[in-house]
Amino acid sequence: MRVKAITVSMFATNSYLVSCPETNEAVVIDPGAEGKKIADTIKTLQLRINCIINTHGHIDHIGANGKLREEFGAPVLLNAKDLELYKNPGFGLKLVLRKQPHPDKFIGEGDRVNFGSCTLGVIETPGHTKGGICLMTDSAVFCGDTLFAGSVGRTDLPGGSYNDLMESINRKLLVLDPATVVYPGHGPATTIGAEAGSNPFIINRDFR
């Protein structure tokens, strides 16, 4: 599996192109903005886009869905619990909604997204939003705004819950192999082991 991160917009969102090295089939995770920039990279890498996956419905993670769907004909995948948020994605920025395609498929806990010889497993991780998801491989997890290097997702926006977020991190992410690479929605990549050992939101939390 190959991973290409593209940082976009004033929110510095990490959009990911995840591709199969054998077939060049790929998925786009969280195309938050700058659709032309993402599309040009896809063309340069000669990738064939299987689908577009949103880890949650905030504007900074869905803003280029329309451009990429139009350009490549790829379906948009989202957790149904974030559909209302997707329709009104927050931060006071609504102008993209006129161009925003309706999700083509809803995905949730236990679903699998196959592209080439690669697979992403879906786990539901509510807290940052009601319908937040993470996408797993054997060695990596794309976690949107659930977990960051040294921090966690904010929970003060509609649909957020700090208790739910920490429960998701504890029950769904910290149980993964410590060597698992974490590809967050913002900021640098990290590992599960690094966050379990040093993330202040985790080490100062009593999960009992």
PAKOLZA-355018 format. One record per residue (C-alpha): residue number from 1; residue in one letter; x, y, z. Coordinates in steps of 0.2 Angstrom, whole numbers, plus 5000, padded with zeros to 4 digits. Layout:
<num=NUM, residuo=A, px=X, py=Y, pz=Z>
...
END
This chain:
<num=1, residuo=M, px=5000, py=5000, pz=5000>
<num=2, residuo=R, px=5006, py=5017, pz=4995>
<num=3, residuo=V, px=5001, py=5033, pz=5005>
<num=4, residuo=K, px=5002, py=5051, pz=4998>
<num=5, residuo=A, px=4997, py=5065, pz=5009>
<num=6, residuo=I, px=4992, py=5081, pz=5002>
<num=7, residuo=T, px=4989, py=5096, pz=5014>
<num=8, residuo=V, px=4975, py=5108, pz=5009>
<num=9, residuo=S, px=4965, py=5123, pz=5014>
<num=10, residuo=M, px=4968, py=5136, pz=5028>
<num=11, residuo=F, px=4963, py=5121, pz=5040>
<num=12, residuo=A, px=4979, py=5112, pz=5034>
<num=13, residuo=T, px=4969, py=5096, pz=5032>
<num=14, residuo=N, px=4978, py=5080, pz=5027>
<num=15, residuo=S, px=4970, py=5072, pz=5011>
<num=16, residuo=Y, px=4976, py=5055, pz=5008>
<num=17, residuo=L, px=4979, py=5045, pz=4991>
<num=18, residuo=V, px=4980, py=5027, pz=4996>
<num=19, residuo=S, px=4985, py=5016, pz=4982>
<num=20, residuo=C, px=4988, py=4998, pz=4977>
<num=21, residuo=P, px=5006, py=4997, pz=4970>
<num=22, residuo=E, px=5001, py=4982, pz=4959>
<num=23, residuo=T, px=4986, py=4990, pz=4950>
<num=24, residuo=N, px=4987, py=5009, pz=4954>
<num=25, residuo=E, px=4969, py=5008, pz=4960>
<num=26, residuo=A, px=4967, py=5020, pz=4974>
<num=27, residuo=V, px=4955, py=5028, pz=4986>
<num=28, residuo=V, px=4954, py=5047, pz=4991>
<num=29, residuo=I, px=4952, py=5050, pz=5010>
<num=30, residuo=D, px=4946, py=5067, pz=5016>
<num=31, residuo=P, px=4948, py=5078, pz=5000>
<num=32, residuo=G, px=4945, py=5094, pz=5011>
<num=33, residuo=A, px=4948, py=5107, pz=4997>
<num=34, residuo=E, px=4959, py=5112, pz=4983>
<num=35, residuo=G, px=4951, py=5099, pz=4971>
<num=36, residuo=K, px=4962, py=5103, pz=4956>
<num=37, residuo=K, px=4978, py=5101, pz=4967>
<num=38, residuo=I, px=4972, py=5084, pz=4972>
<num=39, residuo=A, px=4966, py=5079, pz=4954>
<num=40, residuo=D, px=4983, py=5085, pz=4947>
<num=41, residuo=T, px=4992, py=5074, pz=4959>
<num=42, residuo=I, px=4981, py=5059, pz=4955>
<num=43, residuo=K, px=4984, py=5061, pz=4936>
<num=44, residuo=T, px=5003, py=5063, pz=4939>
<num=45, residuo=L, px=5003, py=5047, pz=4949>
<num=46, residuo=Q, px=4992, py=5039, pz=4936>
<num=47, residuo=L, px=4980, py=5032, pz=4949>
<num=48, residuo=R, px=4963, py=5025, pz=4945>
<num=49, residuo=I, px=4951, py=5031, pz=4959>
<num=50, residuo=N, px=4940, py=5018, pz=4966>
<num=51, residuo=C, px=4931, py=5029, pz=4978>
<num=52, residuo=I, px=4931, py=5044, pz=4989>
<num=53, residuo=I, px=4929, py=5041, pz=5008>
<num=54, residuo=N, px=4925, py=5055, pz=5021>
<num=55, residuo=T, px=4930, py=5050, pz=5039>
<num=56, residuo=H, px=4917, py=5063, pz=5045>
<num=57, residuo=G, px=4906, py=5077, pz=5038>
<num=58, residuo=H, px=4915, py=5093, pz=5042>
<num=59, residuo=I, px=4918, py=5105, pz=5028>
<num=60, residuo=D, px=4937, py=5104, pz=5029>
<num=61, residuo=H, px=4936, py=5085, pz=5025>
<num=62, residuo=I, px=4923, py=5085, pz=5011>
<num=63, residuo=G, px=4925, py=5102, pz=5002>
<num=64, residuo=A, px=4933, py=5094, pz=4986>
<num=65, residuo=N, px=4921, py=5079, pz=4985>
<num=66, residuo=G, px=4911, py=5087, pz=4970>
<num=67, residuo=K, px=4927, py=5091, pz=4960>
<num=68, residuo=L, px=4934, py=5074, pz=4962>
<num=69, residuo=R, px=4918, py=5065, pz=4959>
<num=70, residuo=E, px=4915, py=5075, pz=4943>
<num=71, residuo=E, px=4933, py=5072, pz=4937>
<num=72, residuo=F, px=4934, py=5054, pz=4941>
<num=73, residuo=G, px=4917, py=5047, pz=4943>
<num=74, residuo=A, px=4921, py=5039, pz=4959>
<num=75, residuo=P, px=4907, py=5036, pz=4972>
<num=76, residuo=V, px=4907, py=5046, pz=4989>
<num=77, residuo=L, px=4907, py=5035, pz=5005>
<num=78, residuo=L, px=4901, py=5042, pz=5022>
<num=79, residuo=N, px=4894, py=5035, pz=5038>
<num=80, residuo=A, px=4876, py=5038, pz=5038>
<num=81, residuo=K, px=4876, py=5045, pz=5056>
<num=82, residuo=D, px=4885, py=5060, pz=5049>
<num=83, residuo=L, px=4873, py=5064, pz=5034>
<num=84, residuo=E, px=4865, py=5079, pz=5042>
<num=85, residuo=L, px=4882, py=5086, pz=5047>
<num=86, residuo=Y, px=4888, py=5083, pz=5029>
<num=87, residuo=K, px=4873, py=5093, pz=5023>
<num=88, residuo=N, px=4877, py=5107, pz=5034>
<num=89, residuo=P, px=4896, py=5105, pz=5038>
<num=90, residuo=G, px=4900, py=5119, pz=5050>
<num=91, residuo=F, px=4912, py=5133, pz=5052>
<num=92, residuo=G, px=4899, py=5145, pz=5044>
<num=93, residuo=L, px=4905, py=5139, pz=5026>
<num=94, residuo=K, px=4890, py=5134, pz=5016>
<num=95, residuo=L, px=4894, py=5140, pz=4999>
<num=96, residuo=V, px=4901, py=5123, pz=4994>
<num=97, residuo=L, px=4885, py=5114, pz=4997>
<num=98, residuo=R, px=4878, py=5119, pz=4980>
<num=99, residuo=K, px=4892, py=5108, pz=4972>
<num=100, residuo=Q, px=4892, py=5094, pz=4985>
<num=101, residuo=P, px=4886, py=5077, pz=4979>
<num=102, residuo=H, px=4875, py=5067, pz=4990>
<num=103, residuo=P, px=4884, py=5051, pz=4997>
<num=104, residuo=D, px=4883, py=5036, pz=4985>
<num=105, residuo=K, px=4885, py=5023, pz=4999>
<num=106, residuo=F, px=4885, py=5023, pz=5018>
<num=107, residuo=I, px=4898, py=5013, pz=5027>
<num=108, residuo=G, px=4900, py=5008, pz=5045>
<num=109, residuo=E, px=4907, py=4996, pz=5058>
<num=110, residuo=G, px=4915, py=4981, pz=5050>
<num=111, residuo=D, px=4913, py=4986, pz=5032>
<num=112, residuo=R, px=4928, py=4984, pz=5020>
<num=113, residuo=V, px=4933, py=4994, pz=5006>
<num=114, residuo=N, px=4943, py=4985, pz=4993>
<num=115, residuo=F, px=4955, py=4992, pz=4979>
<num=116, residuo=G, px=4967, py=4982, pz=4970>
<num=117, residuo=S, px=4975, py=4970, pz=4982>
<num=118, residuo=C, px=4972, py=4982, pz=4997>
<num=119, residuo=T, px=4958, py=4983, pz=5009>
<num=120, residuo=L, px=4953, py=4996, pz=5022>
<num=121, residuo=G, px=4942, py=4991, pz=5036>
<num=122, residuo=V, px=4930, py=5003, pz=5044>
<num=123, residuo=I, px=4928, py=5006, pz=5062>
<num=124, residuo=E, px=4916, py=5018, pz=5070>
<num=125, residuo=T, px=4924, py=5031, pz=5082>
<num=126, residuo=P, px=4911, py=5043, pz=5087>
<num=127, residuo=G, px=4916, py=5058, pz=5098>
<num=128, residuo=H, px=4922, py=5072, pz=5086>
<num=129, residuo=T, px=4906, py=5069, pz=5077>
<num=130, residuo=K, px=4892, py=5056, pz=5078>
<num=131, residuo=G, px=4897, py=5047, pz=5063>
<num=132, residuo=G, px=4916, py=5048, pz=5063>
<num=133, residuo=I, px=4925, py=5033, pz=5056>
<num=134, residuo=C, px=4943, py=5027, pz=5055>
<num=135, residuo=L, px=4950, py=5016, pz=5041>
<num=136, residuo=M, px=4962, py=5002, pz=5045>
<num=137, residuo=T, px=4975, py=4991, pz=5037>
<num=138, residuo=D, px=4986, py=4978, pz=5045>
<num=139, residuo=S, px=4999, py=4992, pz=5049>
<num=140, residuo=A, px=4991, py=5009, pz=5048>
<num=141, residuo=V, px=4975, py=5018, pz=5053>
<num=142, residuo=F, px=4968, py=5034, pz=5045>
<num=143, residuo=C, px=4959, py=5042, pz=5059>
<num=144, residuo=G, px=4952, py=5059, pz=5053>
<num=145, residuo=D, px=4950, py=5070, pz=5068>
<num=146, residuo=T, px=4949, py=5057, pz=5081>
<num=147, residuo=L, px=4967, py=5056, pz=5086>
<num=148, residuo=F, px=4982, py=5067, pz=5082>
<num=149, residuo=A, px=5000, py=5067, pz=5087>
<num=150, residuo=G, px=5000, py=5074, pz=5105>
<num=151, residuo=S, px=4981, py=5078, pz=5104>
<num=152, residuo=V, px=4964, py=5072, pz=5101>
<num=153, residuo=G, px=4949, py=5079, pz=5091>
<num=154, residuo=R, px=4939, py=5094, pz=5097>
<num=155, residuo=T, px=4922, py=5090, pz=5104>
<num=156, residuo=D, px=4914, py=5107, pz=5106>
<num=157, residuo=L, px=4905, py=5107, pz=5089>
<num=158, residuo=P, px=4888, py=5100, pz=5086>
<num=159, residuo=G, px=4888, py=5081, pz=5088>
<num=160, residuo=G, px=4904, py=5081, pz=5098>
<num=161, residuo=S, px=4906, py=5072, pz=5114>
<num=162, residuo=Y, px=4922, py=5071, pz=5124>
<num=163, residuo=N, px=4917, py=5055, pz=5133>
<num=164, residuo=D, px=4913, py=5046, pz=5117>
<num=165, residuo=L, px=4929, py=5052, pz=5109>
<num=166, residuo=M, px=4940, py=5045, pz=5123>
<num=167, residuo=E, px=4930, py=5029, pz=5123>
<num=168, residuo=S, px=4933, py=5027, pz=5105>
<num=169, residuo=I, px=4951, py=5030, pz=5107>
<num=170, residuo=N, px=4953, py=5018, pz=5121>
<num=171, residuo=R, px=4942, py=5004, pz=5114>
<num=172, residuo=K, px=4945, py=5005, pz=5096>
<num=173, residuo=L, px=4963, py=5013, pz=5093>
<num=174, residuo=L, px=4974, py=5009, pz=5109>
<num=175, residuo=V, px=4970, py=4991, pz=5107>
<num=176, residuo=L, px=4980, py=4991, pz=5090>
<num=177, residuo=D, px=4998, py=4985, pz=5088>
<num=178, residuo=P, px=5009, py=4999, pz=5095>
<num=179, residuo=A, px=5018, py=5000, pz=5079>
<num=180, residuo=T, px=5002, py=5004, pz=5069>
<num=181, residuo=V, px=5005, py=5021, pz=5060>
<num=182, residuo=V, px=4992, py=5034, pz=5063>
<num=183, residuo=Y, px=4988, py=5045, pz=5048>
<num=184, residuo=P, px=4978, py=5060, pz=5056>
<num=185, residuo=G, px=4967, py=5073, pz=5048>
<num=186, residuo=H, px=4979, py=5086, pz=5053>
<num=187, residuo=G, px=4997, py=5087, pz=5058>
<num=188, residuo=P, px=5011, py=5074, pz=5057>
<num=189, residuo=A, px=5009, py=5055, pz=5057>
<num=190, residuo=T, px=5012, py=5046, pz=5073>
<num=191, residuo=T, px=5010, py=5028, pz=5080>
<num=192, residuo=I, px=4998, py=5021, pz=5092>
<num=193, residuo=G, px=5013, py=5017, pz=5104>
<num=194, residuo=A, px=5019, py=5035, pz=5104>
<num=195, residuo=E, px=5002, py=5041, pz=5108>
<num=196, residuo=A, px=4998, py=5028, pz=5121>
<num=197, residuo=G, px=5015, py=5033, pz=5130>
<num=198, residuo=S, px=5015, py=5052, pz=5128>
<num=199, residuo=N, px=4998, py=5060, pz=5122>
<num=200, residuo=P, px=4993, py=5070, pz=5137>
<num=201, residuo=F, px=4974, py=5067, pz=5134>
<num=202, residuo=I, px=4977, py=5049, pz=5135>
<num=203, residuo=I, px=4990, py=5046, pz=5149>
<num=204, residuo=N, px=4981, py=5058, pz=5160>
<num=205, residuo=R, px=4964, py=5050, pz=5158>
<num=206, residuo=D, px=4957, py=5036, pz=5169>
<num=207, residuo=F, px=4948, py=5024, pz=5158>
<num=208, residuo=R, px=4941, py=5012, pz=5171>
END
